[in-house]
Amino acid sequence: MTTTPPTDGRSALREERRRAILDAARALATEHGADGFTVEQVAARAGVSRRTVFNHVAGLDQLLVAVCEQILAEATADLLAEVDHRTTELPPGEAGGRAALDAVAEATRGVDLPTAIATIHRVLGAPDIGDERAQGISRTAFEHVGGRLRQQLVRRAPGLDPVDLEIGLALLFSGIVTIAGLWLEQHPDLAPDVPSDARTDWDALLDRVLQRLRIGHDG
C-alpha cells in the first residue's frame, strides 16, 4: 500500500493549524497559568477540534514545551545565524573544535534571552522558582534548541570531538537554565519588556557561565 505525500496546500494548512494551536495555548497559559486550562479550551480558541490538537501534540505538557520552544526560536534565530557566521572558516583539528564552541559562547552574548525567559515565565503563569513541572517544560524547550545548535555545529565543524560538543553544549544550556532561575528570583515580576537593570544583572550571570565554560575548555 502506498501513501500519497501531502500537497503543499495540505502542509500549509497543517502549519496554519499548528500556529493557531500554539497561539491559543500561549494566550491561555498567560491568562490562567500552566495548570489553568484544558485541551478543549485550546481547541475552541484555535478554532479546531480536540482531535486536531492531539494530532500535533501528545498532551498539555508537550504543548507548553512547543510554546516555549516557539518563544526561544524567536530569540535564538539570531544565535543560529551568528554561530553560522562565526564558524564559516575554522582552523583544522582540535583548534577548530575549540573555536566552534567559543563561537557559540560569544554569540550567546548577543541574543535577547532575557526577553525570552521573561516571556516564558509569564506564559507558564509566573510559577514559583521551585515548580518542577515548569522547570521541566522550560528545560526541555532549551534542550530542543540545543539540538538544533548541535546539528549546525556538526555540519560546520565535522571534525569537532563529539564528546567535547556534547559536554560543551550541555554545560552551556544547563548553565543558562540555572542562571535563569537565579535571575527570576532577583526579578520576580518581570514583564517581557525587560528593564535595563535586569538586563545588566543577566549579563553578569551569563558572563559567569561563559567564564566557567572557558576555564573548562582551557583545562
C-alpha positions as CSV (number, residue, x, y, z in Angstrom):
1,M,0.0,0.0,0.0
2,T,1.4,3.4,-1.0
3,T,0.6,6.7,0.5
4,T,0.4,9.9,-1.4
5,P,2.6,12.6,0.3
6,P,0.7,15.7,1.4
7,T,0.5,18.5,-1.1
8,D,1.9,21.9,-0.4
9,G,-1.6,23.1,0.4
10,R,-2.1,20.4,3.0
11,S,1.2,21.2,4.5
12,A,0.4,24.8,4.7
13,L,-3.0,24.1,6.3
14,R,-1.3,21.8,8.9
15,E,1.3,24.5,9.7
16,E,-1.5,27.1,10.0
17,R,-3.4,24.9,12.4
18,R,-0.3,24.3,14.4
19,R,0.4,28.0,14.7
20,A,-3.2,28.6,15.8
21,I,-3.0,25.9,18.4
22,L,0.3,27.3,19.8
23,D,-1.0,30.8,19.8
24,A,-4.2,29.7,21.7
25,A,-2.1,27.8,24.3
26,R,0.2,30.7,24.7
27,A,-2.7,33.1,25.4
28,L,-4.5,30.7,27.7
29,A,-1.3,29.9,29.7
30,T,-0.5,33.6,30.0
31,E,-4.0,34.3,31.3
32,H,-4.5,31.2,33.6
33,G,-1.1,29.6,34.2
34,A,0.2,26.2,33.1
35,D,-2.4,24.4,35.1
36,G,-5.4,26.7,34.4
37,F,-6.7,25.5,31.0
38,T,-7.6,22.4,29.1
39,V,-7.1,20.9,25.7
40,E,-10.8,21.6,24.9
41,Q,-10.2,25.3,25.6
42,V,-7.2,25.3,23.4
43,A,-9.2,23.7,20.6
44,A,-12.1,26.1,21.0
45,R,-9.8,29.2,20.9
46,A,-7.8,27.9,18.0
47,G,-11.0,27.0,16.0
48,V,-10.0,23.3,15.6
49,S,-11.2,20.0,17.0
50,R,-9.8,18.4,20.1
51,R,-8.6,15.6,17.9
52,T,-6.7,18.1,15.8
53,V,-4.8,19.3,18.8
54,F,-3.8,15.7,19.7
55,N,-2.6,15.3,16.1
56,H,0.0,17.9,16.8
57,V,0.9,17.2,20.4
58,A,0.5,14.3,22.9
59,G,-0.8,16.4,25.8
60,L,-0.7,19.7,27.6
61,D,2.9,19.5,28.8
62,Q,4.1,18.8,25.3
63,L,2.0,21.7,24.0
64,L,3.6,24.0,26.6
65,V,7.1,22.8,25.6
66,A,6.2,23.6,22.0
67,V,5.0,27.1,23.0
68,C,8.2,27.7,25.0
69,E,10.3,26.4,22.1
70,Q,8.5,28.8,19.8
71,I,9.4,31.7,22.1
72,L,13.0,30.6,22.3
73,A,13.1,30.1,18.5
74,E,12.1,33.7,18.0
75,A,15.0,34.8,20.3
76,T,17.6,32.3,19.1
77,A,17.3,32.7,15.3
78,D,19.9,35.4,15.6
79,L,22.1,33.0,17.7
80,L,22.0,30.3,15.0
81,A,22.8,32.9,12.3
82,E,25.7,34.4,14.3
83,V,27.1,30.9,15.0
84,D,26.8,30.2,11.3
85,H,28.7,33.4,10.5
86,R,31.4,32.8,13.1
87,T,32.1,29.2,12.0
88,T,32.4,29.9,8.3
89,E,36.2,29.4,8.4
90,L,37.5,27.2,11.2
91,P,41.1,26.0,11.8
92,P,41.6,22.3,11.3
93,G,41.6,19.7,14.1
94,E,41.3,20.4,17.8
95,A,41.8,24.1,17.4
96,G,38.7,24.3,15.2
97,G,36.6,22.4,17.8
98,R,37.6,24.9,20.5
99,A,36.9,27.8,18.1
100,A,33.4,26.4,17.3
101,L,32.5,26.2,21.0
102,D,34.0,29.7,21.6
103,A,31.8,31.0,18.7
104,V,28.7,29.6,20.4
105,A,29.7,31.2,23.7
106,E,30.3,34.6,22.2
107,A,27.2,34.5,20.0
108,T,25.1,33.8,23.2
109,R,26.0,37.3,24.5
110,G,24.2,38.9,21.6
111,V,20.9,37.0,22.0
112,D,17.9,38.6,23.7
113,L,17.5,35.7,26.1
114,P,16.1,38.0,28.9
115,T,13.0,38.8,26.9
116,A,12.5,35.1,26.0
117,I,12.9,33.9,29.6
118,A,10.6,36.6,31.0
119,T,8.0,35.7,28.3
120,I,8.2,32.0,29.1
121,H,7.9,32.7,32.8
122,R,4.7,34.7,32.2
123,V,3.4,32.1,29.7
124,L,3.8,29.5,32.4
125,G,1.8,31.6,34.8
126,A,4.8,33.0,36.8
127,P,5.3,29.8,38.7
128,D,7.3,29.5,41.9
129,I,11.0,29.1,41.2
130,G,10.9,25.5,42.6
131,D,8.0,24.4,40.4
132,E,9.3,21.2,39.0
133,R,6.8,21.0,36.2
134,A,7.5,24.5,34.9
135,Q,11.3,23.8,35.2
136,G,10.9,20.6,33.2
137,I,8.9,22.3,30.5
138,S,11.4,25.2,30.0
139,R,14.4,22.8,30.3
140,T,13.0,20.6,27.6
141,A,12.4,23.6,25.3
142,F,16.1,24.7,25.8
143,E,17.2,21.1,25.0
144,H,15.3,21.2,21.7
145,V,17.0,24.5,20.8
146,G,20.3,22.9,21.8
147,G,19.6,20.0,19.5
148,R,19.3,22.4,16.5
149,L,22.5,24.1,17.5
150,R,24.3,20.7,17.8
151,Q,23.2,19.8,14.3
152,Q,24.5,23.1,13.0
153,L,27.9,22.7,14.6
154,V,28.3,19.1,13.4
155,R,27.6,20.4,9.9
156,R,30.0,23.4,10.2
157,A,32.8,21.6,12.2
158,P,32.6,17.9,11.3
159,G,36.0,17.3,13.0
160,L,34.6,18.5,16.3
161,D,35.1,15.9,19.0
162,P,31.6,14.6,19.7
163,V,32.3,14.3,23.5
164,D,33.5,17.9,23.7
165,L,30.5,19.0,21.7
166,E,28.0,17.2,23.9
167,I,29.7,18.4,27.2
168,G,30.1,21.9,26.0
169,L,26.5,22.4,24.9
170,A,25.2,20.5,28.0
171,L,27.1,22.9,30.2
172,L,26.1,25.9,28.3
173,F,22.3,25.2,28.3
174,S,22.3,23.8,31.8
175,G,24.1,27.0,33.0
176,I,21.6,29.2,31.2
177,V,18.7,27.3,32.8
178,T,20.3,27.6,36.2
179,I,21.0,31.4,35.9
180,A,17.5,31.9,34.5
181,G,16.1,30.7,37.8
182,L,18.5,32.8,39.8
183,W,17.7,35.8,37.7
184,L,14.0,35.4,38.1
185,E,14.4,35.2,41.8
186,Q,16.2,38.6,41.7
187,H,13.5,40.0,39.4
188,P,10.2,38.1,40.1
189,D,7.7,40.4,38.5
190,L,9.3,41.0,35.1
191,A,7.3,42.0,32.1
192,P,8.6,40.9,28.6
193,D,9.8,44.5,28.2
194,V,12.9,43.8,30.4
195,P,14.3,46.9,32.1
196,S,18.0,47.8,31.8
197,D,18.9,47.0,35.4
198,A,17.6,43.5,35.0
199,R,19.5,43.1,31.7
200,T,22.7,44.2,33.4
201,D,22.2,41.5,36.1
202,W,21.5,38.9,33.3
203,D,24.7,39.9,31.5
204,A,26.7,39.5,34.7
205,L,25.3,36.0,35.3
206,L,25.8,34.9,31.7
207,D,29.5,36.1,31.9
208,R,30.0,33.8,34.8
209,V,28.6,30.8,32.9
210,L,30.8,31.6,29.9
211,Q,33.8,32.1,32.1
212,R,33.3,28.6,33.6
213,L,33.0,27.2,30.1
214,R,36.2,28.9,29.0
215,I,38.1,27.5,32.0
216,G,36.8,24.1,31.1
217,H,38.0,24.4,27.5
218,D,41.4,25.7,28.6
219,G,41.8,22.9,31.1
